[in-house]
Amino acid sequence: MVSKKTQIDVGEAVGIVAAQSIGEPGTQMTMRTFHYAGVAEQVPTGLPRLIELVDARKEPKKPIMDIYLKGEAAESYEKAKEVAKAIECTTLDKVAYVEEDFDEKKILITLEKSEMDAEGVSESDIQKRIKGLSGLHVEIKEGTITAKPSSTSLRNIRRMTNKLRQLHLKGVERISRTIVVKGKDGKYFIRTSGSNLAGVLKNPHVDGSRVYTNDVQEICRVFGVEAARNALVREIKQVLDMQNLNVDIRHCMLLADSMTMDGAIKSIGRHGLSGEKAGVLARAAFEETVKHLINAAVRGEEDRLIGVTENIIVGQTVPVGTGLVKLKMKLD
């Protein structure tokens, strides 16, 4: 019986209620920034993070991962440190000094022995990686490597220099920094700056069932749209909770459901849900009015006036709440 009493009434404008419940506190959010000690400085929270989520951005401004460990690595700090070191990405500019010589049209790479030992990278490893790049003629002398690009335009030399600096030597790509953190349960986990789910899951010490990233698009690619929907709910709720705004989770769930209902994450704005509404007038009322009206006229579309916006425009009763009820009278 209780579940029957707690159901939403037929015709309740749940979308509008949810939009107002999230939008009103959202406009009052303070622009405070929250610090994750030691890893990513100034992770966007508050309004910037909320906008990032509802815009369905390709990747967040500061991607972060929480990597939970299993077995011995979760219990021992030293072991966890080893796993973190294995995960952290080492690029060429961490262990070598890369500079371009525009006069000679070549790139000089000076290896730093102490840095190479600290990162555990061998010289032969580096040479093999550089030789693997196409469009480079490589000469090797003691401690220095000279690379001559096949095309000697200044733009190409600069492009090759940047490519060499970011050359991946070891670890998981796109994970720039790692720190070991002790959780509330006394077990260790790794927090990273940068995110790469597929790469991290290959490590045998990682607990694949509890790895988390704040990059919702990546969750969608690796785990599918249902997991991405759950992550969206969690991220939106987390932003609101952090600002001490008590918004019912069902509003966040409705928002996440509408964003993921077509099997991919869509943004809320004119490039996503609002620009794809069924009615012509509903699309035109939001943004780019003339474009929508002209396109509809060219295609000869018709508007069935089934939504809220369209009926307000033509001045009819809105099909919400009591407006849903239609009465017929039978006269004898």
Contacts in CASP RR format, 6 or more apart in sequence:
PFRMAT RR
TARGET T0000
AUTHOR 0000-0000-0000
METHOD contacts of the structure
MODEL  1
MVSKKTQIDVGEAVGIVAAQSIGEPGTQMTMRTFHYAGVAEQVPTGLPRL
IELVDARKEPKKPIMDIYLKGEAAESYEKAKEVAKAIECTTLDKVAYVEE
DFDEKKILITLEKSEMDAEGVSESDIQKRIKGLSGLHVEIKEGTITAKPS
STSLRNIRRMTNKLRQLHLKGVERISRTIVVKGKDGKYFIRTSGSNLAGV
LKNPHVDGSRVYTNDVQEICRVFGVEAARNALVREIKQVLDMQNLNVDIR
HCMLLADSMTMDGAIKSIGRHGLSGEKAGVLARAAFEETVKHLINAAVRG
EEDRLIGVTENIIVGQTVPVGTGLVKLKMKLD
8 14 0 8 1.000
9 321 0 8 1.000
10 321 0 8 1.000
10 324 0 8 1.000
11 320 0 8 1.000
11 321 0 8 1.000
11 324 0 8 1.000
12 320 0 8 1.000
12 321 0 8 1.000
13 308 0 8 1.000
13 320 0 8 1.000
13 321 0 8 1.000
14 254 0 8 1.000
15 254 0 8 1.000
16 308 0 8 1.000
16 320 0 8 1.000
17 251 0 8 1.000
18 250 0 8 1.000
18 251 0 8 1.000
18 254 0 8 1.000
18 255 0 8 1.000
21 247 0 8 1.000
21 248 0 8 1.000
21 251 0 8 1.000
22 236 0 8 1.000
22 240 0 8 1.000
22 247 0 8 1.000
22 251 0 8 1.000
22 252 0 8 1.000
22 255 0 8 1.000
25 240 0 8 1.000
25 243 0 8 1.000
25 245 0 8 1.000
25 247 0 8 1.000
26 46 0 8 1.000
26 47 0 8 1.000
26 50 0 8 1.000
26 240 0 8 1.000
26 245 0 8 1.000
28 245 0 8 1.000
29 46 0 8 1.000
29 47 0 8 1.000
29 50 0 8 1.000
29 243 0 8 1.000
29 245 0 8 1.000
30 46 0 8 1.000
30 243 0 8 1.000
31 46 0 8 1.000
31 47 0 8 1.000
31 48 0 8 1.000
32 45 0 8 1.000
32 46 0 8 1.000
32 243 0 8 1.000
33 42 0 8 1.000
33 43 0 8 1.000
33 44 0 8 1.000
33 45 0 8 1.000
34 43 0 8 1.000
34 45 0 8 1.000
34 242 0 8 1.000
35 41 0 8 1.000
35 42 0 8 1.000
35 43 0 8 1.000
36 43 0 8 1.000
36 64 0 8 1.000
36 191 0 8 1.000
38 179 0 8 1.000
39 64 0 8 1.000
39 177 0 8 1.000
39 179 0 8 1.000
39 191 0 8 1.000
39 192 0 8 1.000
39 193 0 8 1.000
40 62 0 8 1.000
40 63 0 8 1.000
40 64 0 8 1.000
40 177 0 8 1.000
40 193 0 8 1.000
40 194 0 8 1.000
42 62 0 8 1.000
43 49 0 8 1.000
43 62 0 8 1.000
43 64 0 8 1.000
43 214 0 8 1.000
44 52 0 8 1.000
44 60 0 8 1.000
44 61 0 8 1.000
44 62 0 8 1.000
45 239 0 8 1.000
45 242 0 8 1.000
45 243 0 8 1.000
46 239 0 8 1.000
46 242 0 8 1.000
46 243 0 8 1.000
48 61 0 8 1.000
49 60 0 8 1.000
49 235 0 8 1.000
49 239 0 8 1.000
50 236 0 8 1.000
50 239 0 8 1.000
50 240 0 8 1.000
52 60 0 8 1.000
52 61 0 8 1.000
53 216 0 8 1.000
53 232 0 8 1.000
53 235 0 8 1.000
53 236 0 8 1.000
53 239 0 8 1.000
54 255 0 8 1.000
54 259 0 8 1.000
54 267 0 8 1.000
54 268 0 8 1.000
54 269 0 8 1.000
55 267 0 8 1.000
55 268 0 8 1.000
55 269 0 8 1.000
56 216 0 8 1.000
56 217 0 8 1.000
56 259 0 8 1.000
56 265 0 8 1.000
56 266 0 8 1.000
56 267 0 8 1.000
56 268 0 8 1.000
56 272 0 8 1.000
57 217 0 8 1.000
58 217 0 8 1.000
59 195 0 8 1.000
59 215 0 8 1.000
59 217 0 8 1.000
59 218 0 8 1.000
60 214 0 8 1.000
60 215 0 8 1.000
62 193 0 8 1.000
62 194 0 8 1.000
63 174 0 8 1.000
63 193 0 8 1.000
63 194 0 8 1.000
63 195 0 8 1.000
63 213 0 8 1.000
63 214 0 8 1.000
63 215 0 8 1.000
63 218 0 8 1.000
64 191 0 8 1.000
64 192 0 8 1.000
64 193 0 8 1.000
64 194 0 8 1.000
64 195 0 8 1.000
64 213 0 8 1.000
64 214 0 8 1.000
65 175 0 8 1.000
65 190 0 8 1.000
65 191 0 8 1.000
65 192 0 8 1.000
65 194 0 8 1.000
65 195 0 8 1.000
65 196 0 8 1.000
65 197 0 8 1.000
65 200 0 8 1.000
65 211 0 8 1.000
65 212 0 8 1.000
65 213 0 8 1.000
65 214 0 8 1.000
66 189 0 8 1.000
66 190 0 8 1.000
66 191 0 8 1.000
66 211 0 8 1.000
66 212 0 8 1.000
66 213 0 8 1.000
67 87 0 8 1.000
67 189 0 8 1.000
67 190 0 8 1.000
67 191 0 8 1.000
67 192 0 8 1.000
67 200 0 8 1.000
67 206 0 8 1.000
67 211 0 8 1.000
68 74 0 8 1.000
68 187 0 8 1.000
68 189 0 8 1.000
68 206 0 8 1.000
68 207 0 8 1.000
68 208 0 8 1.000
68 210 0 8 1.000
68 211 0 8 1.000
68 212 0 8 1.000
69 80 0 8 1.000
69 83 0 8 1.000
69 187 0 8 1.000
69 188 0 8 1.000
69 189 0 8 1.000
69 190 0 8 1.000
69 205 0 8 1.000
69 206 0 8 1.000
69 207 0 8 1.000
70 205 0 8 1.000
70 206 0 8 1.000
70 207 0 8 1.000
71 205 0 8 1.000
72 79 0 8 1.000
73 79 0 8 1.000
73 80 0 8 1.000
73 82 0 8 1.000
73 83 0 8 1.000
73 188 0 8 1.000
73 205 0 8 1.000
74 80 0 8 1.000
74 187 0 8 1.000
74 188 0 8 1.000
74 189 0 8 1.000
74 207 0 8 1.000
75 187 0 8 1.000
75 188 0 8 1.000
76 188 0 8 1.000
77 180 0 8 1.000
77 182 0 8 1.000
77 188 0 8 1.000
79 205 0 8 1.000
80 180 0 8 1.000
80 188 0 8 1.000
80 189 0 8 1.000
80 190 0 8 1.000
81 180 0 8 1.000
83 190 0 8 1.000
83 203 0 8 1.000
83 205 0 8 1.000
83 206 0 8 1.000
84 178 0 8 1.000
84 179 0 8 1.000
84 180 0 8 1.000
84 190 0 8 1.000
85 178 0 8 1.000
86 171 0 8 1.000
86 203 0 8 1.000
87 171 0 8 1.000
87 172 0 8 1.000
87 175 0 8 1.000
87 178 0 8 1.000
87 190 0 8 1.000
87 192 0 8 1.000
87 200 0 8 1.000
87 203 0 8 1.000
88 171 0 8 1.000
88 172 0 8 1.000
88 175 0 8 1.000
88 176 0 8 1.000
88 177 0 8 1.000
88 178 0 8 1.000
88 192 0 8 1.000
89 168 0 8 1.000
89 170 0 8 1.000
89 171 0 8 1.000
89 172 0 8 1.000
89 173 0 8 1.000
89 174 0 8 1.000
89 175 0 8 1.000
89 176 0 8 1.000
90 119 0 8 1.000
90 120 0 8 1.000
90 121 0 8 1.000
90 168 0 8 1.000
90 169 0 8 1.000
90 170 0 8 1.000
90 171 0 8 1.000
91 165 0 8 1.000
91 166 0 8 1.000
91 167 0 8 1.000
91 168 0 8 1.000
91 169 0 8 1.000
92 98 0 8 1.000
92 109 0 8 1.000
92 126 0 8 1.000
92 129 0 8 1.000
92 130 0 8 1.000
92 164 0 8 1.000
92 165 0 8 1.000
92 166 0 8 1.000
92 167 0 8 1.000
92 169 0 8 1.000
93 165 0 8 1.000
93 166 0 8 1.000
94 115 0 8 1.000
94 119 0 8 1.000
95 111 0 8 1.000
95 112 0 8 1.000
95 115 0 8 1.000
95 116 0 8 1.000
95 119 0 8 1.000
95 121 0 8 1.000
95 126 0 8 1.000
95 169 0 8 1.000
96 109 0 8 1.000
96 110 0 8 1.000
96 111 0 8 1.000
96 112 0 8 1.000
96 115 0 8 1.000
96 126 0 8 1.000
97 109 0 8 1.000
97 110 0 8 1.000
97 112 0 8 1.000
98 107 0 8 1.000
98 108 0 8 1.000
98 109 0 8 1.000
98 161 0 8 1.000
98 164 0 8 1.000
98 165 0 8 1.000
99 107 0 8 1.000
99 108 0 8 1.000
99 110 0 8 1.000
99 161 0 8 1.000
100 106 0 8 1.000
100 107 0 8 1.000
100 108 0 8 1.000
100 157 0 8 1.000
100 158 0 8 1.000
100 161 0 8 1.000
101 107 0 8 1.000
101 108 0 8 1.000
102 154 0 8 1.000
102 157 0 8 1.000
105 148 0 8 1.000
105 149 0 8 1.000
105 152 0 8 1.000
105 157 0 8 1.000
106 146 0 8 1.000
106 147 0 8 1.000
106 148 0 8 1.000
106 149 0 8 1.000
106 157 0 8 1.000
107 146 0 8 1.000
107 147 0 8 1.000
107 148 0 8 1.000
107 149 0 8 1.000
107 157 0 8 1.000
107 160 0 8 1.000
107 161 0 8 1.000
107 164 0 8 1.000
108 144 0 8 1.000
108 145 0 8 1.000
108 146 0 8 1.000
109 130 0 8 1.000
109 144 0 8 1.000
109 145 0 8 1.000
109 146 0 8 1.000
109 147 0 8 1.000
109 164 0 8 1.000
110 143 0 8 1.000
110 144 0 8 1.000
111 123 0 8 1.000
111 126 0 8 1.000
111 143 0 8 1.000
111 144 0 8 1.000
111 145 0 8 1.000
116 122 0 8 1.000
116 123 0 8 1.000
116 126 0 8 1.000
119 169 0 8 1.000
119 170 0 8 1.000
120 170 0 8 1.000
121 169 0 8 1.000
121 170 0 8 1.000
123 143 0 8 1.000
125 169 0 8 1.000
125 170 0 8 1.000
126 145 0 8 1.000
126 169 0 8 1.000
127 138 0 8 1.000
127 140 0 8 1.000
127 145 0 8 1.000
129 167 0 8 1.000
129 168 0 8 1.000
129 169 0 8 1.000
130 136 0 8 1.000
130 138 0 8 1.000
130 145 0 8 1.000
130 147 0 8 1.000
130 164 0 8 1.000
130 167 0 8 1.000
131 138 0 8 1.000
133 163 0 8 1.000
133 164 0 8 1.000
133 167 0 8 1.000
135 149 0 8 1.000
135 150 0 8 1.000
135 151 0 8 1.000
135 160 0 8 1.000
136 147 0 8 1.000
136 148 0 8 1.000
136 149 0 8 1.000
136 150 0 8 1.000
136 160 0 8 1.000
137 147 0 8 1.000
137 148 0 8 1.000
137 149 0 8 1.000
137 150 0 8 1.000
138 145 0 8 1.000
138 146 0 8 1.000
138 147 0 8 1.000
138 148 0 8 1.000
139 145 0 8 1.000
139 146 0 8 1.000
139 147 0 8 1.000
139 148 0 8 1.000
140 146 0 8 1.000
147 160 0 8 1.000
147 164 0 8 1.000
149 156 0 8 1.000
149 157 0 8 1.000
149 160 0 8 1.000
172 196 0 8 1.000
172 199 0 8 1.000
172 200 0 8 1.000
172 203 0 8 1.000
173 196 0 8 1.000
173 199 0 8 1.000
174 194 0 8 1.000
174 195 0 8 1.000
174 196 0 8 1.000
175 192 0 8 1.000
175 193 0 8 1.000
175 194 0 8 1.000
175 195 0 8 1.000
175 196 0 8 1.000
175 200 0 8 1.000
176 192 0 8 1.000
176 193 0 8 1.000
176 194 0 8 1.000
177 192 0 8 1.000
177 193 0 8 1.000
177 194 0 8 1.000
178 190 0 8 1.000
178 191 0 8 1.000
178 192 0 8 1.000
178 193 0 8 1.000
179 190 0 8 1.000
179 191 0 8 1.000
179 192 0 8 1.000
180 188 0 8 1.000
180 189 0 8 1.000
180 190 0 8 1.000
181 188 0 8 1.000
181 189 0 8 1.000
181 190 0 8 1.000
181 191 0 8 1.000
182 188 0 8 1.000
183 189 0 8 1.000
195 213 0 8 1.000
195 214 0 8 1.000
195 215 0 8 1.000
195 218 0 8 1.000
196 218 0 8 1.000
197 211 0 8 1.000
197 213 0 8 1.000
197 215 0 8 1.000
197 218 0 8 1.000
197 219 0 8 1.000
197 221 0 8 1.000
197 222 0 8 1.000
197 223 0 8 1.000
198 222 0 8 1.000
200 206 0 8 1.000
200 211 0 8 1.000
201 208 0 8 1.000
201 211 0 8 1.000
201 222 0 8 1.000
213 219 0 8 1.000
214 235 0 8 1.000
216 228 0 8 1.000
216 231 0 8 1.000
216 232 0 8 1.000
216 235 0 8 1.000
216 265 0 8 1.000
217 228 0 8 1.000
217 265 0 8 1.000
219 227 0 8 1.000
219 228 0 8 1.000
219 231 0 8 1.000
220 227 0 8 1.000
220 228 0 8 1.000
220 264 0 8 1.000
220 265 0 8 1.000
225 260 0 8 1.000
225 263 0 8 1.000
225 264 0 8 1.000
225 265 0 8 1.000
228 260 0 8 1.000
228 265 0 8 1.000
229 256 0 8 1.000
229 257 0 8 1.000
229 259 0 8 1.000
229 260 0 8 1.000
230 256 0 8 1.000
232 252 0 8 1.000
232 255 0 8 1.000
232 256 0 8 1.000
232 259 0 8 1.000
232 260 0 8 1.000
232 265 0 8 1.000
233 249 0 8 1.000
233 252 0 8 1.000
233 253 0 8 1.000
233 256 0 8 1.000
236 252 0 8 1.000
236 255 0 8 1.000
236 256 0 8 1.000
237 247 0 8 1.000
237 249 0 8 1.000
237 252 0 8 1.000
240 246 0 8 1.000
240 247 0 8 1.000
240 252 0 8 1.000
255 268 0 8 1.000
258 268 0 8 1.000
258 273 0 8 1.000
259 265 0 8 1.000
259 266 0 8 1.000
259 267 0 8 1.000
259 268 0 8 1.000
259 273 0 8 1.000
260 266 0 8 1.000
266 272 0 8 1.000
266 273 0 8 1.000
266 276 0 8 1.000
267 273 0 8 1.000
268 274 0 8 1.000
269 275 0 8 1.000
269 286 0 8 1.000
269 287 0 8 1.000
270 286 0 8 1.000
270 287 0 8 1.000
270 288 0 8 1.000
274 283 0 8 1.000
274 286 0 8 1.000
274 287 0 8 1.000
275 283 0 8 1.000
275 286 0 8 1.000
275 287 0 8 1.000
275 292 0 8 1.000
276 283 0 8 1.000
277 283 0 8 1.000
277 286 0 8 1.000
278 304 0 8 1.000
278 306 0 8 1.000
278 307 0 8 1.000
279 303 0 8 1.000
279 304 0 8 1.000
279 306 0 8 1.000
279 307 0 8 1.000
279 310 0 8 1.000
280 292 0 8 1.000
280 293 0 8 1.000
280 296 0 8 1.000
280 301 0 8 1.000
280 302 0 8 1.000
280 303 0 8 1.000
281 303 0 8 1.000
281 305 0 8 1.000
281 309 0 8 1.000
281 310 0 8 1.000
281 313 0 8 1.000
281 314 0 8 1.000
282 307 0 8 1.000
282 309 0 8 1.000
282 310 0 8 1.000
283 292 0 8 1.000
284 292 0 8 1.000
284 293 0 8 1.000
284 296 0 8 1.000
285 309 0 8 1.000
285 310 0 8 1.000
285 313 0 8 1.000
296 303 0 8 1.000
303 310 0 8 1.000
305 311 0 8 1.000
305 314 0 8 1.000
305 316 0 8 1.000
306 319 0 8 1.000
307 318 0 8 1.000
307 319 0 8 1.000
308 318 0 8 1.000
308 319 0 8 1.000
308 320 0 8 1.000
311 317 0 8 1.000
311 318 0 8 1.000
311 319 0 8 1.000
312 318 0 8 1.000
317 323 0 8 1.000
END
